[in-house]
Amino acid sequence: QVQLVESGGGLVQAGGSLRLSCVDSETTFSFNVMAWYRQAPGKQRERVAVIVNDGRTNYADSVKGRFTISRENAKNTVYLQMNSLKPEDTAVYYCYAGHYSHTYWGQGTQVTVSS
């Protein structure tokens, strides 16, 4: 059974960095797609970054040049390195994994950026 577990969130000052991790230790296959989404209070959930299993990536315009997504297929782990954080990056960040018609979500981790 797939279980995505996120870690690495917290409180950081503007300009600081955080690294989020998401791991699924239960499956033996590599997900086709892994991604990070975020949802700020009163806003819709938005995709921040996505990486497919061949390594191609795509980022939301708001985080390009500041965030980097990466993955370790052998460990079914995806990372989000977040640099130059801004108060508007404050949100709950969710890990997403997709494999053919199946989609999975983590429980979310809070990221708070103070000004």
C-alpha positions in Angstrom: 0.0 0.0 0.0 1.4 3.4 -1.0 2.0 5.8 1.9 3.7 9.1 1.1 5.4 10.6 4.2 6.6 14.2 4.0 9.2 15.9 6.2 11.3 19.0 6.3 8.7 21.8 6.8 9.0 24.5 9.4 9.4 28.1 10.1 12.1 30.1 8.3 12.8 33.8 7.8 12.5 35.4 4.4 15.5 34.6 2.2 16.1 31.4 4.0 16.0 27.8 2.7 14.2 24.6 3.5 14.4 21.1 2.0 11.3 19.0 1.9 11.4 15.2 1.5 8.7 12.7 0.6 9.3 9.0 0.8 7.2 5.9 0.2 8.9 2.9 1.7 6.1 0.5 0.9 6.2 0.1 -2.9 8.8 -1.6 -5.1 8.1 0.3 -8.3 9.1 3.9 -9.4 6.2 6.3 -9.8 5.7 7.7 -13.3 5.3 11.2 -11.8 6.1 12.8 -8.5 5.3 16.4 -7.6 4.9 19.0 -4.9 1.8 21.0 -4.5 1.0 23.7 -2.0 -2.1 25.3 -0.6 -2.2 28.6 1.2 -5.1 29.6 3.4 -8.1 30.6 1.3 -6.4 29.6 -1.9 -6.7 26.7 -4.2 -4.1 24.0 -4.2 -1.4 24.7 -6.9 1.3 22.6 -8.4 4.8 23.9 -7.5 7.0 21.4 -9.3 6.8 18.1 -11.0 9.4 15.5 -12.1 8.8 12.5 -14.2 10.8 9.3 -14.0 13.2 10.2 -16.8 14.2 13.3 -14.8 12.3 16.0 -16.8 11.0 18.8 -14.5 8.6 21.6 -14.7 8.0 24.5 -12.3 5.4 27.1 -11.5 6.5 30.5 -12.6 6.4 31.8 -9.1 9.2 29.4 -8.0 11.4 29.2 -11.0 15.0 29.8 -10.2 14.4 29.4 -6.4 13.1 25.8 -6.0 14.6 22.6 -7.3 12.8 19.2 -7.4 14.7 16.0 -7.5 14.1 12.3 -6.9 15.8 9.1 -6.1 13.9 6.4 -7.9 15.6 3.5 -6.0 14.3 5.0 -2.8 11.0 6.3 -4.1 11.9 9.6 -2.7 11.3 13.1 -4.0 12.8 16.3 -2.7 12.0 20.0 -2.9 14.9 22.3 -2.3 13.5 25.8 -1.6 15.8 28.7 -1.6 15.3 32.5 -1.3 12.0 31.8 0.4 9.4 34.6 0.5 6.4 35.1 2.8 4.1 34.3 -0.1 5.6 30.8 -0.1 3.8 30.1 3.2 1.5 27.1 2.7 0.9 23.5 3.4 3.1 21.5 1.0 1.8 18.2 -0.3 3.7 15.4 -2.0 2.0 13.8 -5.0 2.7 10.6 -6.8 1.1 9.3 -9.9 1.4 5.9 -11.5 -0.8 5.3 -14.6 -4.4 5.8 -13.4 -3.5 5.9 -9.7 -2.8 9.0 -7.7 -1.5 9.4 -4.2 -1.1 12.2 -1.8 0.9 12.8 1.4 -0.6 14.3 4.5 1.1 17.7 4.0 3.8 19.6 5.8 3.6 23.3 6.9 6.0 25.8 5.6 5.9 29.2 7.1 8.1 32.1 5.9 8.3 35.1 8.2 9.1 38.6 6.8 
